[in-house]
Amino acid sequence: MERIRRSCGFLNGFDVAAEGSRGGLSLGWSPDVQVSIVSFSISHIDMVVVSLADNVSWRLTGFYGNPVDSQRVHSWNLLRSLGEDQSLSWVAIGDFNEILYANEKRGGRVRPERNMNAFRSALQDCDLSDLGFTGRWYTWERGAFSSTNVRERLDRGLANTAWCTLFPDSSVAYLLHNFSNHCPILLDTIGLQQPTPVTKEPRFRFNANWVLEEGFLDVVQSFWSSNMDPIPSKLHMLGSVLQKWSRGRFSKRKAKANKLNKRLAELVMEEPDDDRLVELMEVKLALNLEADKEEMFWEQRVRTNWLKCGDRNTAFFHNWASARKRKNAIRSLVTSDGSTVSNDLGMAALAFDHFKGVFTASIVSEQDSVLDKVSPTISAAMNSKLTAAYSREEIFSVVKDMAPLKASGLDGYPALFYQKCWSVIGTDVADFCLAVLSGSQSFDSFNSTSIVLIPKVDDLRSLDQFRPISLCSVLYKIIAKTIANRL
């Protein structure tokens, strides 16, 4: 193993000898890092890594799962024993010889659900989350013919919450190869190709947990009643007011939660009396409110419905949001001539040219003659109902039924803001929408959308593998849904 390591250019290293002609592990490192071996076996090498440039310490485990199904329980027990030490940021990477979900395998026999459950259970016990990947979706392949070909995602990177926080821009890449049935894995902690900085004005984003903060509605009421600008301008200026109001509230929430936890610990040790029991209930309610704020913060970022099922594991949501950010990051694009563009300005220019062509409409000829052949099917009664004046009740009904935390448009406000602040802003918003619907008010000021790219495949390489969708403002949605409800 040492000879192989040195042939790869790593003079610094640690090796676990092979058992006969099989197995063996080798670890090599460059002179700009310091590595301390913590433990090792035929299935793992556990170490502490210190970057000499910034003196940052973290833990790395190279792991090999037992290839025999009946013996893999020993691998998961080993992983659990390694996971007992969570004092450092921890990442584990290697060939785990197991998949997490059935869609990580194609071909061959169906993987037993109990095997995947055992792997998932071990990761949950260790607070480890999958880091995602770029490149092709599978890491192991066998079989030269389509009838016998089997592909699986057996190799991966896993990390705890602390490591994901320490390296928020990390990524795992599955590299191409021609020398093994497993592909090499590249764990990049900082991004090997740093993007070209692009200066852009920060966008306002309404934080959902603001609605639970004391004084939030008072801030909205005070501004709204003192400003006579049109609704779109009013919303824009309110965003600045809310951002200023919210500064420092996160650190204050942490301090408040710590203070409440300390007081709770004191109260449970005291002898019970009426006053103590009342205060105990108040402290518990206050702590639950702080937990609700934290959950709403992560629910908005993950945008799932899992919290409605009772899951209060904010560490899980933190990992999910971080993994989602890594997975959705566009690090490079392949052009039509096969070359790769990896800097922000180059990718932006490529995207502009591509979608300019996609969104360019072709000239439609003979449209009127085609429509002339369509017979009218709307009766006079139906037409009278469709063209009747809209009401505030219709506007409110639309707002009330909206999903509160769907992705917002350019203005940054989700439907939750309108729902929680309707008692303050409802009359003005409804009157504005009614004016647009009657034709007396232009909607140019908010008729803009934010176009985002949704990946259609896991292995993203070119722009035609993305589906563009438009994120409209809630004001636009209110008007559109009000019209749609009439149909």
N, C-alpha and C positions, 0 to 999 in steps of 0.2 A: 504493500500500500504506500509505503514511503517513496518508493521508486516512481510510482505513478504520480504521486503528488508533486514530487520535484520536477518530473517531466512537464508538468503544467505550469512551472515557474514559481511555485510556492516553497520557499526555503523554510519559512516558519510554519509549523504544523503539528498535528497530533493524529495518530493513526490507531485504529483498532484492527488487529490482524484478522485475516479471513480464516474460516474454518475449512481447511482443505482447499478445494477449488471454488467454494461458494462463500458469499457474504463478504464482510470487510467494510470498514468505514474509514474515511479519510477527511481531515479538516485542514485547510490551508488558509493563511491570512497574510495580508500585506503589512509592511513595516509601520504604516501610519495608524494601526490599531493595536490595542493591547488585549490579549485574550487570556482568560483564566479558566481552566477546565474545572468544572464543579463535580461532574460525575460522568460515567460512560458505561456502556455495555455493548453487546453485539447488535443491539437495536437502537442505540442512541448515543449522542455526544451532547452533553449539556454544558454551557459555558456562559461567562459574563464577558461582554464586549465593551471596551472603553475606547472611544474615539479620542486620539491624542490631540486632535485639532480643537475640540470644544469640551473635552473631558466629560462627555455624556456617557453614562453607563446604562446598559440594558442587557437582557438575557436572551440568548439564542439557543434553541435546541434543534439539532438535526435528528430526525426521527425515521425509523424504518419499522413499519407494521408487519407482523408475522404474516407470511403469505398463505398459511394454512388456516382455513376458517375456524376449525375447532380450537386452535391455539391463539386466536386473535384476542381473546379475552385477557390474556396475559399482557398484550400490548396496551390495551385500554387501562388495565390496572397500573402499568408502568407510567402511562401518561398522567393518570390521577395522582400518583405519588409525586411526580414532577410538579404537578399543579398545586400541591400543598404549599409551595413557597411562592407567594405572590408579592414579595417585597420589592421586586423590580418589574419594569416593563418587560413583557415576555412575548416572544414570537417563536413558533415552532414550524419547521418547514421540512418537507421530505416526502417519501413514498409511504403513505399510510395503508396501502393495499386494501382500501375500502372506499365505497362511495357513500355520500350523505343522502342522496335521493335517487329514485329510480331513473329520472331523466338524465343522470350522469353516466348511463350505460346504454350502448346500442349493440344489438347482436348477442348471440349466446343465450345462456339460461338466465331467467329472471332472478335478480338478486333477492334473497329472502328478506322480508321487511324487518325481521328480528336482528339481522346483521347490521342494517343501517341504523336501527334504533339504538343498538349498543354503541355505535360510533357517536351518534348525536348525543346520547346520554353522557358519554365521557367528556365531550367538548363542553356541555353545559356545566358539568361538575368542575371543570377547569377554567370556566369563564373565558373560553376560547371561541372566537368567531372567524368564519372563513373570510379571507382577504380579497376574494374575487380573483379575476385574472384578465389579461389581454392575450390575444392570439387565439389559436384554435381551442375548441372546448374540451378536447380529450387529451390525456397525457400518456396513455398506454394503448398500444394497438397490437393485435395478433391476427393472422389470417390473410393470405394473399388474394383470396377470391371473395366476392361479395357474399356468397352463401355461407362462408365460414368466418368472415371478418367480425371481430369483436373490438369495440373501442370503449374505454372507460376513463373517467377522471379520478385516478388513484393518487396523484401527487398534488399537493396544495400547500399554501401558507395559511397559518392560523395565528391569531394574536389576541391578547387580552385587551381590556379597555384602555389601560394605562399606555400600552405600546401604540395603539391606534391614535391616542391623543398626542403622544410624543412625536409620531411620524404621520401627520394627517394626509400628506401627499404621497404616501408609499403606494407601490403597485407590485403586482406579481405578473410576470410575463412567461408564457409557455413558448419556448424558442423552437425553431425548426432544427432538424438534425437528420443524420442518415447512418447512425452507428449503434442504435439501441432501440428496443421497443418502447422505452420510456423517453419522454422528451426532457431536455434540461429546463430547470426552473430558475428564473432570475428574480430575486427579491430586491427591488429598488426602493431605498428608504427616502430618497430626496428627489428623485427624478433625474435620470442620467442626462436628458436633454432639457435643460431649463428653458421654459417658454420665454419668448420675447415679451418684456413688460408692455402692456397696453394700458394707457391711461384712460380711465373712463369714470364718468360721474357716478358716484354711489347711488343706487336706487333705494327709495323708501320701501320698506317692507313692514307691514303691520304685524306685530307679535301677538299671537292669540292670547297668551297668558296675561296681557295687559288688562283684559276685561275683568280679571280677578283681583287686580291691584286696587287697594284703597285709594280713592280720589280720582280714579280714571274717568268716570262719567262726569265728575265735576269739571275736569280739564276740558273735555269735549263740550260741555254745556257753556262754559265761560267763553270759549273761543267762538263757538257757533252763534251764540246770541249777539256777539259784538262785531261780527263780520257780515257785510252785506254783498260780498262778491258773488258771481255766478257759482253754481255748485261745483263744477270741475276745478275752478281756481281755489275755491274754499277748501276742497278736499286736499289739494296739493299743499296749501299753507298749513292745514291742520296736521299733515304728516310731519312737517318741521317742528311744530309745537310738541307733538307727541314724542318725537325723538329726543328733544331737549328735556322733556319731563322724565323720560325713562332712563337717562344717563345715571349710572351708579346704582340703579335699583337692583341689579343682579347681585352685586357684592353685598348690598344691604339685606337681600333675601337670604343669602348664605349665612350672614351674621345673625339674622333673626332666627333662622332654623337652628343654628348651634345654641343660641341662648335658650330657645324653647326646649331643646333636647336636654340641656343641662338642668333646667328647672323641672322637667319631667322626672329625671333621675332623682332629684331631691325629694319630690313629692311622693314618689312610690316608697321611699324609705321612712316617711313620717307616719306617725300614728293617725289613723283616719278620724276625721270629724267633718261636720257639715261644710265648713269653709274650705277645708283641704279638698274634699270631694268635688266641690263646685269649681275650684281652681284647676283641679286635675282634668275635669271635663273641658274646661276652656282651653287649656294647653293642648290637649289632644285634638280638639277642633281646629286650633290654629295650625298645628303641625299637619293635619290633613289638608288644610287649605294650601300650605306651602308645597305639599306633595302634588296637589292638583295643578298648581302653577307649573311645576317641573314637568309633569306628564303632558300638559297641554303644549308646552314648548316643544317637546320631542314629537308629539303627535302631528303637529303642524309640519315639521321637517320630514318625517317619515311618510306622512300622509297614508296611513293605513287605518283600518277599523279594528285593529286588535285590542286597543284600549277598551272598546265597548264590551269586550269579552272578559274584562276584569284583570288584564295583565298590567301590573304596576312596576315592572322591571325596567327602570329608566336606563340602567347600564346596557340592557339588551337593545333598547331603542337607539342609544348613543352609538353602539357598534353597527346597528343596521343602517343608520343615517350615514355613518362614516364609510361603510362598505358601499352604500348606494352612490355616494359622491365619487369614490374611486372608480367604480364600475362605469359610471356615466361620463367620466372625464375623457375628452377626445385628445389623445396625445399625438396622433399622427394621422395623415390621410394619404391615400394612394391616388395619384392623378390618372388621367386616361392613358398616358403614355407609360405608366408603370413606375414612375418615380415617386418618392416619398417626401411629403412636406410635413415638418414637425414644429415649426414656429407659429406663433399665434397670428401674426400678420399674413403669412403665407396661407394658412388654413382659412382665415377670414376671407381673403381674396378668392380662394378656390370655392368657398361656399357661396359667395355673392354671385359669381359667374354661373355656378350650377343652378341655383334656385331662381336666378333671373330667367333662365331658360324654362324652368319648370312652371313658373307663374306667368309666363307670357302667353296670352290667349291667342289662339288662331282666329282668323277672320271667319265669322259665321255668315254664310250666304243663304238667301232664300228663307230667312227666319220668319218673316211676316207671312209668306205664302203657306208655310207649314202650319202656323198658328191659325190661319183662316179656316183650315180644315177641321179644327177642334170645335165641337159644338158646346155652347154654354150649358153648364149643369147646375149653376147656382140660381135658386129660386129667389123671388122678390123678398120673401120672408127671411130667407137665409142671408141675403145681402143686407137687409135692414139690421139684422143682429150683428153682422160682421162690421158694419160701418157705424154702429152706435158709439156714442162718446164713451171713452174709458173712464173708470172711476178709481179713487184712491184705494178702495177695497180690493180691486183687482191687482193693483201694484203691491199692496201689503201681502196679499195671498202668495204672490210670486216670491217675494223676499223671504217669507216665512218658510216656504218649502225648499229653499235652496240648500245644498250641502254646504255647511258652514266653513269648511277648511279646504275646499278645492283650490287649486293653484290660482293665484291672483293675476290680473293683467298688469299693464304698465304702471298703473297708479299705486299698486302694492296693497290694496285693501281686499281682503276676502269677504265673503258674504257674512261671516260672523260679526264683523264690525257693524254692518247695517242692522243685523238682527238684535244685537245687544244695545245699540244706540238709537233704535227707532223712535223711542219716546222723545229724543232730543232732535234728531235730524229728519224724522219720518215725513212730516208735513212738507218740508222744503224739497226733499228728494222726490216725493210723490208728485208734487206740483211741477217740478222740473221734467219728470218723465212724461207726465200728461201733456205738457207743452210740446215736447218732442213728438209725441204720438199724434197730436192734433195738427202738427205742421207749423206751429207758431214759434218754435225754438229749434235752432240748428243743433245737430249733434256732432259737428266736425271736431269740437274740442275734445271729445273722448272716443272718437271713431278711429282708434289706433290699436293695434294688437302687438303682442310680443310673440314672435315665432320661435318655438323650441323644437329641438330634434329628438324624436323618440326612436331608439334603436330597434330595428326589425330582427336582427340576429345578434348572437353573442360575440362572434368574431368580427368586429367592425373594421373595415378597411377603406371603404369609399362612401361618398355622400349619397349614392343611390340606395345604401343600406339603412338610411334614416327616413323616418316618416315625419314630415313637418306638420306641426299643429299650431293653431293660433290661440293664444291666451287673451281673452277679451276682458275688459273691465266689468265689474259687477253692474255698473250703470247700464252698459250696453246689454248685458244679459237680462237685466230686469225688463228693458224695453222689448227685446227679442222674445222673451218667454211670455210676456203679456200678450203680444200679438199671436204667438203660437197657441196660447190657451183658448183663443177665440176660434181657432180652426177646427 
